[in-house]
Amino acid sequence: MTSFVLIAMVALFALSVPIAIAIAGAAIGGIALFTEMPLIVVAQKLMTTIDSFPLMAIPFFILAGNLMEAGGISNRLVDFAKSIVGGVQGGLACSCVLTCMIFASVSGSSVATTFAIGAVIIPAMIKHAYPKEFAAALQATSAELGVIIPPSIPMILYGVSAEVSIGELFVAGIGPGLLIGGALTLFTYTLCKLNGWGKSDRDGRIGFVKATERAALALLMPVIIIGGIYRGVFTPTEASVVAVFYGLFVGLVVYRAITPRDLVPILRKSVISSAMIMFIIAAAGLFSFLITRAGIPAAIGAWIAETFNAGWSFLLAVNLFLFIVGMFIETSASIIVLAPILAPVAIHFGIDPIHFGLVMVVNLALGMITPPFGVNLFAACQVAGISLERMVPRLVPFVLVVITCLMIITYVPGISLIFRGLL
């Protein structure tokens, strides 16, 4: 059954069938031909996959991102980032990474970060003669920080599944987030220098003090969101609603960049984007259900636990396994299924469960920027107006940078645990 489903899915991709329909179609074929389950299960699983309180954050953060874009908040964050790094060649591209790091501390969602920042930075990069494919690949990769820098929905799911402190996971995510963000910035700067991109990035750049003043309310947003979560005022999902109201208030009342007439197009755009992403997640959930029912993730996880007898080899095997899993199974589903299996084994090898949680989250976050189920890729392609095939060659070097950072995070636990120790 598994072979049939994978072959069918690849064949549908080759025929240019939309990604969600290809995934769901292959899974439906597997259920109809190789199981005795009634097809009503398909509708049930599609519904139950997206009938999730944490997933409610996605449409709200997409709406918050669109409100921030229309209300000038995203632009002010980009200007703030440009005031810091935009004075050098390639500074506009580097500001994409920095802005995503700031926005990640609000959204908790890589998809929302892709839409909110990509809608501003990708057109700006194209205007400054950056290749579309490069701009989209950079945005998709940088937005991955949305689930690494707290707040993070996958960290919440890991904390619940592995029975560890979500607060400690959030604090532990700061180090890996800074490492990956710094590495992406350095790589982007080097790439721009080698290719001669971004020589006019200084144009339109404003001073740091003025940019900070203009972005003050935008920069206050992460303080409100993260402070509210850490103090227990609201959950990350509830924080997404707070972000919507904050973005609406600032854009409508303070900056007055949004009028009541603008709300209908903003809502329509948010609904379309949310529906596309949620359809992919629902289809991936159906696919994950079929693969999980076949016992493949559990069997491979058990085999890893039984085969490797040292901490370093166990972590290496887990990284290879999770990288493959993340390419085919939705991140949340992977964590829910695998965390209870792998976390106890990690503890057996003396690996801190908080550190192991960051390894899992960073690794599975790679699935968001690797085909065939990389939701960030589809979001970035939609914003840039290009096909996935055109973007993939530009994407590969960025994936390698993140993999390198993942190896450092895996074998240098202090990167994840240093901030927890300070607190």
HELIX and SHEET records of a PDB file:
HELIX    1   1 THR A    2  ALA A   14  1                                  13    
HELIX    2   2 ILE A   19  PHE A   34  1                                  16    
HELIX    3   3 ILE A   40  ILE A   50  1                                  11    
HELIX    4   4 PRO A   54  MET A   56  5                                   3    
HELIX    5   5 ALA A   57  ALA A   70  1                                  14    
HELIX    6   6 ILE A   73  VAL A   85  1                                  13    
HELIX    7   7 GLY A   91  SER A  107  1                                  17    
HELIX    8   8 SER A  110  LYS A  127  1                                  18    
HELIX    9   9 LYS A  132  SER A  142  1                                  11    
HELIX   10  10 ALA A  143  VAL A  147  5                                   5    
HELIX   11  11 ILE A  153  ALA A  162  1                                  10    
HELIX   12  12 ILE A  166  ALA A  172  1                                   7    
HELIX   13  13 ILE A  174  ASN A  195  1                                  22    
HELIX   14  14 PHE A  208  ARG A  214  1                                   7    
HELIX   15  15 ALA A  216  TYR A  230  1                                  15    
HELIX   16  16 PRO A  236  PHE A  249  1                                  14    
HELIX   17  17 VAL A  250  VAL A  254  3                                   5    
HELIX   18  18 PRO A  260  ASP A  262  5                                   3    
HELIX   19  19 LEU A  263  ARG A  293  1                                  31    
HELIX   20  20 ILE A  296  THR A  307  1                                  12    
HELIX   21  21 GLY A  311  PHE A  328  1                                  18    
HELIX   22  22 THR A  331  HIS A  348  1                                  18    
HELIX   23  23 PRO A  353  ALA A  365  1                                  13    
HELIX   24  24 LEU A  366  ILE A  369  5                                   4    
HELIX   25  25 VAL A  375  ALA A  384  1                                  10    
HELIX   26  26 LEU A  388  TYR A  411  1                                  24    
HELIX   27  27 GLY A  414  LEU A  422  1                                   9    
END                                                                             
